[in-house]
């Protein structure tokens, strides 16, 4: 009886010769050894720990620390910690009848910095700090609403005849709709006479 190799069709007289040929010429590939269940469980636990830690850090970075003492204003919360996901600065100058009105320190800061709104001031230089847990468009209207809400309306400029400059150029739309952007310089003048706007000198080491 003739025995034929299925792979190369070579003929052999005996079954033993065919098997020797297959082992020498067409060896079967080694089958991968199965991973022990114990190792699978360990790898799964490690992945779970890494994923959980990463998710926890993400939530810590992006979730605001809400403070129920101060109400939310225009969707802007007052948090117990400064936020860093979205961090930019704009500058505001206000004039009433030709006289400069200082933008007060601590707008948007409640209770000796125990609670900070995402828009706030630290001093009276007019620098608005935008520090939020998410990137979105904030407007001058948001800032004035927080000013009114955290300073009891004191020192707020009056509504009326308004002239607005943005980065030194005349702005002919509603000043409350101006988007707060990094290093944007905003001058709002109520009444007359008008004062030529001054461009704010940014300290790029402090306000990059």
Secondary structure as GFF3:
##gff-version 3
##sequence-region A 1 208
A	DSSP	beta_strand	3	4	.	.	.	ID=ss1
A	DSSP	beta_strand	11	12	.	.	.	ID=ss2
A	DSSP	alpha_helix	15	25	.	.	.	ID=ss3
A	DSSP	alpha_helix	37	62	.	.	.	ID=ss4
A	DSSP	beta_strand	78	79	.	.	.	ID=ss5
A	DSSP	beta_strand	86	96	.	.	.	ID=ss6
A	DSSP	beta_strand	99	101	.	.	.	ID=ss7
A	DSSP	beta_strand	109	110	.	.	.	ID=ss8
A	DSSP	beta_strand	115	117	.	.	.	ID=ss9
A	DSSP	beta_strand	119	120	.	.	.	ID=ss10
A	DSSP	beta_strand	127	132	.	.	.	ID=ss11
A	DSSP	alpha_helix	140	150	.	.	.	ID=ss12
A	DSSP	beta_strand	162	166	.	.	.	ID=ss13
A	DSSP	beta_strand	169	171	.	.	.	ID=ss14
A	DSSP	three_ten_helix	175	177	.	.	.	ID=ss15
A	DSSP	beta_strand	185	190	.	.	.	ID=ss16
###
